[in-house]
Amino acid sequence: MSDATNRTQTVGLIGIGLLGSAIAHRLLGAGFTTWGHDPSPQALSAFTAIGGQPIVQLNDVPPASHLIILCLPNTDVVEEVLDALTSRLRPGSIVIDTTTGDPKRTRRLADLLADEDVSLIDVSVLASSVMTREGNALLMAGSSSTVLLKVRPVLEAISKHIHRVGPVGAGQEMKLIANLVLGLNRAVLAEGLHFARTFSLDREAVLQILTSSVAYSKVMDTKGRKMLDKDFVPQARLSQHLKDVRLILEHAKDAQATLPLSNVHRDLLEKAEAAGNGNLDNSSIIQAWQ
């Protein structure tokens, strides 16, 4: 077995929230020794219970770690974590950033790490935590072909659906495009179900007919039921998607692109967040019509 293959038998995971815990399940289920860090004691406890090796402080990260996955809230946190990890990374190490972050800043971080012979690539995850745990995520990589080949066994443990979409940052760019469309699909479904309240129609039948019609989108399969049942146990939090929409609009402003629907979407998400729904599932956007 080659040294490169040996290195990938132990994987570090920093960020064990909803998505991070799903990634941990996939890695551990595939037989990878996985250590993990998260500031939440509850997250670390749950990680330990499924066979993970907890790291309480970033300073305790093994200095010989060669493959680390980041699953963090935003690029600000990624920068803080990488700053703390700099002394622990060795030449030849690879960092996989699954954070939905700022592509420009990610490319700058990759350039800085390259000076230390450390590779940073972005691999965005298009799926809820539930879908990811089931192995049904779509992984969109911003990476050179060479580095992607080195980490492919680890990525395949998470999902077999892997697409290289370009150099570093391209995965995050594709994720923003996908999240724009996905989020608007959710918002349209929420408005349609809200509109259905104005008639004497059975909303169960409304959802069933929508799902069987040309109006169908896959959002209906997961979020339609949650909206009808007001089951907002989070699979992906509303505030996280609001963060993504703000990133989308920031880039659009820089690029002088007009995104009127995304502006409306941001306002709806901000209304739902202000009502206390930020930590609920993103299907709770329907509460913006209440």
N, C-alpha and C positions, 0 to 999 in steps of 0.2 A: 504493500500500500504506500502511495507517495506521501511526502510530507504535507503537500497541499490537502490531500484527502484526510490525513490525520488531524489537521488543524480544524476541519469542519465538523469533527465528531463532537466537539464542545461548542455550544453557541451561547452567547450572551444576549440577554433581552432586557432592555431598559425601557420601562413603561409597561405596566401590566394592568391597564384599565380594561374596558370592554373589548377592544380590538386586540390589545396585547395579550390578554388572557386566552383569547381564541387562538392566537398564533402559538402561545405556549402549549396549548392542548395538541396542536398539530405537530409541533416539534417533538414533544415528549412521546406522543403516540407513534412517531416514526423512529424512535430509538435514540434521538440526540440527547446527550447530556446537556442540560440547559440550566444556566444560572440566571437569576433575574433580580432586578432592582426596581423598586417603586417607593415613593415617599409615603404611600398609604400602608399602614400595618395590616389592614384587612386584605389588601391586594396581595401582600407578601404571604400572609397566612393561607389564603386560597391557593396561591401558587405552590407553596410548600406541600399542601394537601394532595396535589396531583403529581407530586414527584419532582418538583423543581428545587433547585438549590438557591435559597434566598441570599441576597447581598443587601445588608441593611444600609451601608454607607457607600457612596461612590468611591471613596478612598480605598475601600476593600476589594474593588474589582481586581481580579488577578492580572498582574502586569504582563503576562504572556498571552492575554486574550487576543486571538487573531480574527475572530468573526463576531461582530456585535450588531444586533438589530435594534434600532431605535423606533419606538412607537409612542410618540409624544404629542402634546396638545398643539404646539405651534413651533415655528422656527426660532422664536426667542428662547424657548426651553431647550431646543436642540443645541443652540449656541452655548448655553450655560453648561449643558451636559458635556459637550465636546471639549470645552475649556477645562472642565474638571478631569476629563479622561486623557488629556494630551500626554501626560507623563506615563500613562498605563499602556499606551499603544506602541507597538513595535513595528519596525519596517516590515512591509508585507501584509500588515493587518488590513482588514476590509470592514467598513462600516456600512450597513444597509439602513437607510433612512426611509421608514414607511409613513412618516408624518405627512399629512396634507399641509405643506408649507409653501413658502415663497420661493419659487424656482430660481430667481436671480440670486438670492442670498445663499441658497443651497449650492449653486455653482461656485460662489465665492468661497464657501467653506471647503468644497472639494479641492479648489486650487490651493488653499492654505495647507490642507492635509497632504496634498501631493508633494509638497516641499519636504515632508517628513517620510515620504515613501509609503503613505497610508492612502488607501483608496476609499472614497466616499461615493456611493451610488444611491439613487433614490428608486424605491420600488413602491409605488402607490397601490393601495388595496381598494378595489372597487367592489364593495360588498358590506353587508351588515356584519356585526360580530357573530350572529347566528350562522349566516351563510359561510363565513370564514371558518368557523369551527367545523362545519360539515365538509369543508374542502371545496366549496363552490365559489370561492373568490376569484376575481380576475386581477392578476398582477400585471402592472404596467411599469416597466423598468426604464429608467434613464441611466444608461451605463455603456461602457465600451463592450464590445462582444467578448473580449478577453476576460474581463473581470466577471461578466455575467456567467460565463462558462464555469468559472471557479466556484461560484456560489449556487449554481443551478441545483445541485442535490438538496440544498437547504430550502430553496424556494419551492422545489417540487414537493417537499414535505408539507408545505403550506397549501399549495394548489398546483395542479397540473396545467392550469390556464395561465401561461406566462407570455407576455408580449414585450419585446424590446421596441420602444417607440422612438428612441433617439439617444443622444448623449445625456450626461448628467443634467437633471432639471426637467427633462422631457416627460418623465413619468408624472411629475407633479403638475406640469402643464396640462397633460391629458386628463388628470384627475379633476382639475378645475373645470375643464370643458364638460366632463361627464357629470360632475356634481351640479353644474348649472342646469343641465337638462333633467337630471334626476330630481333635483329639488323642486323645479317648476312642475314636474309631473305630480309630485306629492301635493304641492299647493293647489293645482288644478283639481285633483281628486278631492281635496278637502273642501274646496269651494263648491264642487258639484254635489257632494253629500250634504253640505249646508243648504244649498239651493233646494235639494230634495225635500227638506223639512217644510218648505212653503207649500207643498202639495199634500194630498192625502195618500200618497203612494207609500208602500212598505219599503223601508230603506234597505232591508235585506234583499228584496227583489231588485231594487235599483242597482245595488252593487253586483248582483249576479248577472244582470243584463249588461251592465257596463263591461264586465269581465268577458262576456261572450260576444262583444260587439267590436266594431272597428275603432271604438274609443279606448280599447284595452291598452294598458301598459302594465309591465311586470310589477310596478309599485302597488297595483291593486291586490296582488297576491298576498303581500305581507302587511301593507299599511292600511288597506281598506278595512280589514277585520278589526285592527287595533283602533281605528277611528270610530267605527260603529260601537265597539264595546267600551270605548274610553279606557283602553288598556294601554297605558303609557309607560309601562316598565321598559327602561331603555335598552334598545339594541344598538342605537347610535343617538347621541344626545343632540337636542335641538340647538344648544349653544355652540356645539362644535360645527354644525352646519352653517350657523350664522357667521362664524369665523370664516368659513370657506367662502360664503357669499361676499363678505367684505373684501377678501383677497381678490376675488373675481372682479369686483368693481374697482378696486385699486389698480389692477392691471389694465382694465378697460380705460380708466382715466389716463394712465400713462400712454396707452396706445391710441388715445383719441377715438375710442370705439364707443358706440352708444348701445347700452343694454337696458332699455326701459323696463322690460319685464323683471329683470334682476333687481332693479331699484325698488319696484313694488314688492318683490319677494323679500328683500331686506327689511322693508317697513313692516311686513306681516310677521316676520321672525322676531323683530325687535319688540313688537307688540306682545307676542306670545311670551317672550323672555321676560318682559317687564311684568307680566301677569304671574310670574313665578314658575314658568314651564321650562326654564333653561336646562335643567338636569333631567328632564323627562325625554322620552323617545321623540325623535323628530316628527313622528306622526301627530304629535300634540300641536302642530301648527294649526290644526282645525280649531283649536281654542281661540285663535285670533278672530274668528267669526262669532264668538259667543258674546 
